[in-house]
Amino acid sequence: MTSTDQQPLGSPFSAASTATDVMSGLDLSGTSAVVTGGYSGLGLETTRTLAAAGARVIVPARRPDVARTALADVEGCDIIPMDLADPESVRAAAVRISDSLSRLDLLMAVAGVMATPERRVGPGWESQLAANHFGHFTLACELYPLLAAANGARVVVNSSAGHTLTGIRWHDPHFRTGYDRWLAYGQAKTANSLFAVQLDALGRDDGVRAFALHPGKIITGLQREMTLHEQMERGWVDAHGNVIGAGFKTPSQGAATGLWAATSPLLHDRGGLYLEDCDVAPVSAAGTPMDDGGVRAYAIDPDAAARLWELSVTATGATPIPR
């Protein structure tokens, strides 16, 4: 990938497009999808829309009982237990998925946490990097044979405009020297983008293409670690929790870019790109306000992507993808 690839394609869709808009007329019968976080917020919209188009959808869930309730009326959907912050749980889920599928057409990495208090998981990992990046990294590596078998699989990773907060803190990725919950979130979202870049580089010869995206500003369960007062201070909601901020999307609009990434013919033979508003995002200059859109050059840098990949293999012990 070169930076010249990272520019809008002239998609027929926009920030206002909904999940239904981008999937209109598409028949996904005979295809399979895994959607992390597929039982709440954007993930729930994604699961419902894929299933309605005929896909068989597997939803790995940290809270399977909650997932079963949320997805009770969705046909063609299977729920399996998985905790993204626990590599052994991710591997066990990958085994279950591999036992039930011969190929995987879509891996939608929608689940995530944001601005959480300092928590340590596994061998002392910072929890946002662990859940948002290491978990999805491990899942993709373990499911790679199924993705390669699909002969045209796509992996779609939800990043965020929050990546503009920081690149990878190579000197201290786990915040051993003072925790900042927003920088930890920003680093994890940059990691999501770099993960897509390197996965695409490794997978393209097998027909596996990967994309990262910013879904837009949406109030979902992602904000659960923030108080109502904090969200009011930022101008997002009123005292009753109603969304009042400018530029916010509905969950259906928020899910649209991921579904466009999963299905658009405009992205055929493309990959390693960062998307927003149902199109390829332009590169944004350092210091550009977060809400102005675009992707920082450091979040699509192939050298940083390869370096993060090696760090992630070493950390997680995930099965390496053959080069």
Phi, psi and omega in degrees: 000140172243162182297338179292339176288337187272068176209153187304146183261352186082043178300147176286354182254173187210187178299333183275349183294146180256171176303319180295321179301309187286340181260001185303126177083357181272137178246113181257019178304136180087356178258161179233149181219145169246127181237108175285145184066024190282014182235010174207157174054226182296327180296320178296316176301318181296313179300311181301317185288319177295317180295321179295333178275000174105000180284148167275124185244129173253128181245106172284133189223133174290333178235079186303326180294319177296319180298318181298320178295314183294329187252016185302329184260011181259117179277151178075032184230130177244143181244131175230150181286139175195137175244112183300335182276000182237103184303325179293323176295320179296316180297319179297319178295320179297323178296316180297318179295317181295330178287338186253349181234150172260345177204158179229117184276324184224129169244112183253107182267083187262330184300150177186163173236155184221131171052046182279157171300161181299124176221147177246135177230162179056227182277032180099017178293147169293132195290328180290321176294322181295309184286314185285322185250299186303321181296312179291324177300311181297317181299315181295319179296316183289332179267001186305318179303323177291322178295316180296326182290342183282342179055057181136026181290154172233139174247125185238120188244123177283109170264215181187157171300343176300344178299339181291349182289328181189151167280192177288131179273080186303329182285337185198066185294338183256015174054052175288340187246047178110119187266136172231114189295330179282322175294324178295321176295313181301318179297318180296324180286326171296319178300320178302317181291314180296325177302315179296321180299311184284324176299319178296319180297321181281329190264345191298328179292339176263009181078011180265116180245146186230147181221146170248160183206158167255117184286346187107177179272119181219136174273112177225195176295349181301331183275011189297338179276356179260141178285161175302320180299317179298318181290327176292318179302325180278357179077020182276318186224164174268185185295343179262003180086007179281138182291125179234349184292150178287146173082007180280146178256160169283162176305323179294319176293325180292328179279346188297317184295321178295319179290325174297317178299325184285335192231344190293129174294340177297338182263007177300133182064020174239164176175176181069022185252156176254129187243156170202151178050044176058039175201173174285136182275148172283163174283133181256144180287151175304136179091350176296134180304143182307318186284356179279353175085180181091175182234136176290145181301325182293339182274354176234015183287121185295328179291317177295324180295317179293322179294317179295323180300313180296318177301319184288321176299315181297316183293315191265339187069021180296153178295119183295146176278129181299141180273000000 
